[in-house]
Amino acid sequence: MTTANITDLCKICDGRIECAPTAILLISLVHTLYGHLGPEIDYFGNNKQELISTEDKLTVIPKLRHHYLEDNNDSTKLSEFDFIVVGGGTAGCVLASRLSENRKWKILLIEAGAEEPKMTLIPALTSELHGSSVDWQYSMRPKKGFCQNRKENGCEVIQGKVLGGTSTINEMAYIRGSPADYDEWALNGNEGWSFNQILPYFKYSEGNYDKDISKNKFFHSTQGPLDVGRYPYVDDNVDVLLSALNELGYNYTDVNGRTQLGFMRIQTMSYFGERVSTYTAFLEPIRKLRTNVYIATEALATKILFEEHGDSLKALGVEFIKNGTKLKAKATKEVILSAGAINSPKLLMQSGIGPRDYLEYLNIPVLYDLPVGANFQDHLSVCLPIIKLTRTATTTKFTEKLKDITSYYTKGLGPLSANYQVIAFLESSISEILGTPDIEFRFKGHDSNMYYDKMDMCVSLISPKSRGQIILNATDPIFGTPLIYPNFLKDPTDEKKILEGIQKIVKLFDTEVFKTAEYVFDPKPILNNECRNHERVSEEFWSCIIKHFSAPLHNYAGTCKMGPSNDQESVVDNTLRVYGTTNFRVVDASIMPKITRGSTAAAVIMIAEKASDLIKSNWY
């Protein structure tokens, strides 16, 4: 192994595990078997300044011969597509797959990231993907009220920049949210989005291979392309946690069934030890079979192209940069923006659709005044590393770790085949909707879900009242990192709910199950800050702890809000068309009026499935 390779591997460690010779050897073996994540993408080559300064020098896409874009620029023919999908992420892969079912339609999928690396399939290495070349590497604006453990950089933002998007780098949880979430959408003027109306779209995607869950045919399906099940590896701590929650009086439930209240061993988007992203589920199986799907990877979209069409704007196509060349593609039917709750509002604003005053301040020509970027939401989580393990620690020797890698490579089993597994939902005393959870518990191995001797207790607010905002970077609106102001805990009830959740979950240490397993409450890790100056049981103490250990759950939503025309905060209507435009929709988590209760990947896939139906019915 060369010195350069060792340096690269140490960067992969990124402080999460000790960068010792044994760790390097283990990571080196994984990379030998599963490949590397790849370098940062260079969209510009040596032409960045020229590309930035010349608006009119656009090269049309060369003639297409296969299901990918040719790199030569000899042809001057403008390639027209029926549909252009901007963003090959969680929603975009579903849309491209479903729309291509009509073989007469030609679909272009534009993705800023690269192909999905094989390494992303390993569940236990999920945390190593964060901050890598398959992540946008954004961060939130630093504030004193939250994420105090990351004072300089603000809260970390995880957003996939790869085919499959965030479904390629997230924790794979399959959680639909509460039926009340969708009924509330419908009650607020979004006809067609009640739970009974969107349940068929959840089932249309789902291929549930868990016999205990899939036998409930009303809520689940075994026929969809998205594999849903449980991890094949279960360590001793999973059973301890499930038993302890049961001892506290919580009910074991299917959180994707009739009631979300209770706990379970989590359902995941995985198949016998491997991640299932929307790329591997929806796009990869049909990519070579359907010649009407064209995929441009490592292509950075910079503008949606419009023309005036009566009283509205008609979406004509997309401008993007690939291999140092500025390109444009035309859509004869629709442009569909699926870049996620951060990049979708960013691209809308830099295309001239957004808050008039702000766009004028940035000297961006205003095409239509809409509250783009507002209503930003995420689940805020407080993870406390306070469970010290003795008998059930999973730390092991180097030789055993080598065996684990071999076992995973040959059989798909062992610690590498799993991530965190225990989740619970409860209702706080100030819940807005009776019988509906607003707090989520999850338990993780500290710094690793493979080898650990300490666990984190995580309490998450899944129905926040606080709202944030995303705006363009005034210094560099097009290519600069967007500014993310989450405004976590701005509404005082949000902190009250988290505090109540902490008070409930620490009662696990009083259970006989915890005592028998010799789980020890270790306060030292959470007292290495000024919180130790407060009285331990006071609200001031816990408020300080929340500010220090809070972090986003990376379920960003709401920034292109769906709502009726009389809702001043709305950006899209109930068919996901952008107000003031034709032939243009937004399809991703940004359209959520209110974030769902739980990880949003399943809900985003449902949104894409429903949108595909809406689009098909419009154009058939």
VENTA-V865129 format. One record per residue. N is the residue number from 0. RES is the residue in one letter. SS is DSSP state (h for helix, s for strand, l for the rest). BURIAL is 1 if it has 24 or more other ideal C-beta (glycine too) atoms within 12 Angstrom, else 0. Layout:
# VENTA-V865129
((N/RES/SS/BURIAL) (N/RES/SS/BURIAL))
This chain:
# VENTA-V865129
((0/M/l/0) (1/T/l/0) (2/T/h/0) (3/A/h/0) (4/N/h/0) (5/I/h/0) (6/T/h/0) (7/D/h/1) (8/L/h/1) (9/C/h/0) (10/K/h/0) (11/I/h/1) (12/C/h/1) (13/D/l/1) (14/G/l/0) (15/R/l/1) (16/I/l/1) (17/E/l/0) (18/C/l/0) (19/A/l/0) (20/P/h/0) (21/T/h/0) (22/A/h/1) (23/I/h/1) (24/L/h/0) (25/L/h/1) (26/I/h/1) (27/S/h/1) (28/L/h/1) (29/V/h/1) (30/H/h/1) (31/T/h/0) (32/L/h/0) (33/Y/h/1) (34/G/l/0) (35/H/l/1) (36/L/l/1) (37/G/l/1) (38/P/l/0) (39/E/l/0) (40/I/l/1) (41/D/l/0) (42/Y/l/1) (43/F/l/0) (44/G/l/0) (45/N/l/0) (46/N/l/0) (47/K/h/0) (48/Q/h/0) (49/E/h/0) (50/L/h/1) (51/I/h/0) (52/S/h/0) (53/T/l/0) (54/E/l/0) (55/D/l/0) (56/K/l/0) (57/L/l/1) (58/T/s/1) (59/V/s/1) (60/I/l/1) (61/P/l/1) (62/K/l/0) (63/L/l/1) (64/R/l/0) (65/H/l/0) (66/H/l/1) (67/Y/s/1) (68/L/l/1) (69/E/l/0) (70/D/l/0) (71/N/l/0) (72/N/l/0) (73/D/l/0) (74/S/l/0) (75/T/l/0) (76/K/l/0) (77/L/l/0) (78/S/l/1) (79/E/s/1) (80/F/s/1) (81/D/s/1) (82/F/s/1) (83/I/s/1) (84/V/s/1) (85/V/s/1) (86/G/l/1) (87/G/l/1) (88/G/l/1) (89/T/h/1) (90/A/h/1) (91/G/h/1) (92/C/h/1) (93/V/h/1) (94/L/h/1) (95/A/h/1) (96/S/h/1) (97/R/h/1) (98/L/h/1) (99/S/l/1) (100/E/l/1) (101/N/l/0) (102/R/l/0) (103/K/l/0) (104/W/l/1) (105/K/l/1) (106/I/s/1) (107/L/s/1) (108/L/s/1) (109/I/s/1) (110/E/l/1) (111/A/l/1) (112/G/l/1) (113/A/s/1) (114/E/l/1) (115/E/l/1) (116/P/l/1) (117/K/h/1) (118/M/h/1) (119/T/h/1) (120/L/h/1) (121/I/s/1) (122/P/h/1) (123/A/h/1) (124/L/h/1) (125/T/h/1) (126/S/h/1) (127/E/h/1) (128/L/h/1) (129/H/l/1) (130/G/l/1) (131/S/l/1) (132/S/l/1) (133/V/l/1) (134/D/s/1) (135/W/l/1) (136/Q/l/0) (137/Y/l/1) (138/S/s/1) (139/M/l/1) (140/R/l/1) (141/P/l/0) (142/K/l/1) (143/K/l/0) (144/G/l/1) (145/F/l/1) (146/C/l/1) (147/Q/h/1) (148/N/h/1) (149/R/h/0) (150/K/l/0) (151/E/l/0) (152/N/l/0) (153/G/l/1) (154/C/l/1) (155/E/s/1) (156/V/l/1) (157/I/l/1) (158/Q/l/1) (159/G/s/1) (160/K/l/1) (161/V/s/1) (162/L/l/1) (163/G/l/1) (164/G/h/1) (165/T/h/1) (166/S/h/1) (167/T/h/1) (168/I/l/1) (169/N/l/1) (170/E/l/1) (171/M/l/1) (172/A/s/1) (173/Y/l/1) (174/I/l/1) (175/R/l/1) (176/G/l/1) (177/S/l/1) (178/P/h/1) (179/A/h/1) (180/D/h/1) (181/Y/h/1) (182/D/h/1) (183/E/h/1) (184/W/h/1) (185/A/h/1) (186/L/h/0) (187/N/l/1) (188/G/l/0) (189/N/l/1) (190/E/l/0) (191/G/l/1) (192/W/l/1) (193/S/l/0) (194/F/h/1) (195/N/h/0) (196/Q/h/0) (197/I/h/1) (198/L/h/1) (199/P/h/0) (200/Y/h/1) (201/F/h/1) (202/K/h/1) (203/Y/h/1) (204/S/h/1) (205/E/s/1) (206/G/s/1) (207/N/s/1) (208/Y/l/1) (209/D/l/1) (210/K/h/0) (211/D/h/0) (212/I/h/1) (213/S/h/1) (214/K/l/0) (215/N/l/0) (216/K/l/0) (217/F/l/0) (218/F/l/1) (219/H/l/1) (220/S/l/1) (221/T/l/0) (222/Q/l/0) (223/G/l/1) (224/P/l/1) (225/L/s/1) (226/D/s/1) (227/V/s/1) (228/G/s/1) (229/R/l/1) (230/Y/l/1) (231/P/l/1) (232/Y/l/1) (233/V/l/1) (234/D/l/1) (235/D/h/0) (236/N/h/1) (237/V/h/1) (238/D/h/0) (239/V/h/1) (240/L/h/1) (241/L/h/1) (242/S/h/1) (243/A/h/1) (244/L/h/1) (245/N/h/0) (246/E/h/0) (247/L/l/1) (248/G/l/0) (249/Y/l/1) (250/N/l/0) (251/Y/s/1) (252/T/l/1) (253/D/l/1) (254/V/l/1) (255/N/l/1) (256/G/l/1) (257/R/l/0) (258/T/l/1) (259/Q/l/1) (260/L/l/1) (261/G/s/1) (262/F/s/1) (263/M/s/1) (264/R/s/1) (265/I/l/1) (266/Q/l/1) (267/T/s/1) (268/M/l/1) (269/S/s/1) (270/Y/s/1) (271/F/l/1) (272/G/l/1) (273/E/s/1) (274/R/s/1) (275/V/l/1) (276/S/l/1) (277/T/h/1) (278/Y/h/1) (279/T/h/1) (280/A/h/1) (281/F/h/1) (282/L/h/1) (283/E/l/1) (284/P/l/0) (285/I/l/1) (286/R/l/1) (287/K/l/0) (288/L/l/0) (289/R/l/1) (290/T/l/0) (291/N/l/1) (292/V/s/1) (293/Y/s/1) (294/I/s/1) (295/A/s/1) (296/T/l/1) (297/E/l/1) (298/A/l/1) (299/L/s/1) (300/A/s/1) (301/T/s/1) (302/K/s/1) (303/I/s/1) (304/L/s/1) (305/F/s/1) (306/E/s/0) (307/E/s/0) (308/H/s/0) (309/G/l/0) (310/D/l/0) (311/S/s/0) (312/L/s/1) (313/K/s/1) (314/A/s/1) (315/L/s/1) (316/G/s/1) (317/V/s/1) (318/E/s/1) (319/F/s/1) (320/I/s/1) (321/K/s/1) (322/N/l/1) (323/G/l/0) (324/T/s/1) (325/K/s/1) (326/L/s/1) (327/K/s/1) (328/A/s/1) (329/K/s/1) (330/A/s/1) (331/T/s/1) (332/K/s/1) (333/E/s/1) (334/V/s/1) (335/I/s/1) (336/L/s/1) (337/S/l/1) (338/A/l/1) (339/G/h/1) (340/A/h/1) (341/I/h/1) (342/N/h/1) (343/S/h/1) (344/P/h/1) (345/K/h/1) (346/L/h/1) (347/L/h/1) (348/M/h/1) (349/Q/h/1) (350/S/l/1) (351/G/l/1) (352/I/s/1) (353/G/s/1) (354/P/l/1) (355/R/h/0) (356/D/h/0) (357/Y/h/1) (358/L/h/1) (359/E/h/0) (360/Y/h/0) (361/L/l/1) (362/N/l/0) (363/I/l/1) (364/P/l/0) (365/V/l/1) (366/L/l/1) (367/Y/s/1) (368/D/s/0) (369/L/l/1) (370/P/l/1) (371/V/l/1) (372/G/l/1) (373/A/l/1) (374/N/l/1) (375/F/s/1) (376/Q/s/1) (377/D/l/1) (378/H/l/1) (379/L/s/1) (380/S/s/1) (381/V/s/1) (382/C/s/1) (383/L/s/1) (384/P/s/1) (385/I/s/1) (386/I/s/1) (387/K/s/1) (388/L/l/1) (389/T/l/0) (390/R/l/0) (391/T/l/1) (392/A/l/1) (393/T/l/1) (394/T/l/0) (395/T/l/0) (396/K/l/0) (397/F/h/0) (398/T/h/0) (399/E/h/0) (400/K/h/1) (401/L/h/0) (402/K/h/0) (403/D/h/1) (404/I/h/1) (405/T/h/0) (406/S/h/0) (407/Y/h/1) (408/Y/h/1) (409/T/h/0) (410/K/h/0) (411/G/l/1) (412/L/l/1) (413/G/l/1) (414/P/h/1) (415/L/h/1) (416/S/h/1) (417/A/l/1) (418/N/l/1) (419/Y/l/1) (420/Q/l/1) (421/V/s/1) (422/I/s/1) (423/A/s/1) (424/F/s/1) (425/L/s/1) (426/E/l/1) (427/S/l/1) (428/S/l/0) (429/I/l/0) (430/S/l/1) (431/E/l/0) (432/I/l/0) (433/L/l/0) (434/G/l/0) (435/T/l/1) (436/P/l/1) (437/D/l/1) (438/I/s/1) (439/E/s/1) (440/F/s/1) (441/R/s/1) (442/F/s/1) (443/K/s/1) (444/G/s/1) (445/H/l/1) (446/D/l/1) (447/S/l/1) (448/N/l/1) (449/M/l/1) (450/Y/l/1) (451/Y/l/1) (452/D/l/1) (453/K/s/1) (454/M/s/1) (455/D/s/1) (456/M/s/1) (457/C/s/1) (458/V/s/1) (459/S/s/1) (460/L/s/1) (461/I/l/1) (462/S/l/1) (463/P/l/1) (464/K/l/1) (465/S/l/1) (466/R/l/1) (467/G/s/1) (468/Q/s/1) (469/I/s/1) (470/I/s/1) (471/L/l/1) (472/N/l/0) (473/A/l/0) (474/T/l/0) (475/D/l/0) (476/P/l/1) (477/I/l/1) (478/F/l/0) (479/G/l/0) (480/T/l/1) (481/P/l/1) (482/L/s/1) (483/I/s/1) (484/Y/s/1) (485/P/l/1) (486/N/l/1) (487/F/l/1) (488/L/l/1) (489/K/l/0) (490/D/l/0) (491/P/h/0) (492/T/h/0) (493/D/h/1) (494/E/h/1) (495/K/h/1) (496/K/h/1) (497/I/h/1) (498/L/h/1) (499/E/h/1) (500/G/h/1) (501/I/h/1) (502/Q/h/1) (503/K/h/1) (504/I/h/1) (505/V/h/1) (506/K/h/0) (507/L/h/1) (508/F/h/1) (509/D/h/0) (510/T/l/1) (511/E/h/0) (512/V/h/1) (513/F/h/1) (514/K/h/0) (515/T/h/0) (516/A/l/1) (517/E/l/0) (518/Y/l/1) (519/V/s/0) (520/F/s/1) (521/D/l/0) (522/P/l/0) (523/K/h/0) (524/P/h/1) (525/I/h/1) (526/L/l/0) (527/N/l/0) (528/N/l/0) (529/E/h/0) (530/C/h/1) (531/R/h/0) (532/N/h/0) (533/H/l/0) (534/E/l/0) (535/R/l/0) (536/V/l/0) (537/S/l/0) (538/E/h/0) (539/E/h/0) (540/F/h/1) (541/W/h/1) (542/S/h/1) (543/C/h/1) (544/I/h/1) (545/I/h/1) (546/K/h/1) (547/H/h/1) (548/F/h/1) (549/S/s/1) (550/A/s/1) (551/P/s/1) (552/L/l/1) (553/H/l/1) (554/N/l/1) (555/Y/l/1) (556/A/s/1) (557/G/l/1) (558/T/l/1) (559/C/l/1) (560/K/l/1) (561/M/s/1) (562/G/l/1) (563/P/l/1) (564/S/l/0) (565/N/l/0) (566/D/l/0) (567/Q/l/0) (568/E/l/1) (569/S/l/1) (570/V/l/1) (571/V/s/1) (572/D/l/1) (573/N/l/1) (574/T/l/1) (575/L/l/1) (576/R/s/1) (577/V/s/1) (578/Y/l/1) (579/G/l/1) (580/T/s/1) (581/T/s/1) (582/N/l/1) (583/F/s/1) (584/R/s/1) (585/V/s/1) (586/V/l/1) (587/D/l/1) (588/A/h/1) (589/S/h/1) (590/I/h/1) (591/M/l/1) (592/P/l/1) (593/K/l/1) (594/I/l/1) (595/T/l/1) (596/R/l/1) (597/G/l/1) (598/S/l/1) (599/T/l/1) (600/A/h/1) (601/A/h/1) (602/A/h/1) (603/V/h/1) (604/I/h/1) (605/M/h/1) (606/I/h/1) (607/A/h/1) (608/E/h/1) (609/K/h/1) (610/A/h/1) (611/S/h/1) (612/D/h/1) (613/L/h/1) (614/I/h/1) (615/K/h/0) (616/S/h/0) (617/N/h/0) (618/W/h/0) (619/Y/l/0))
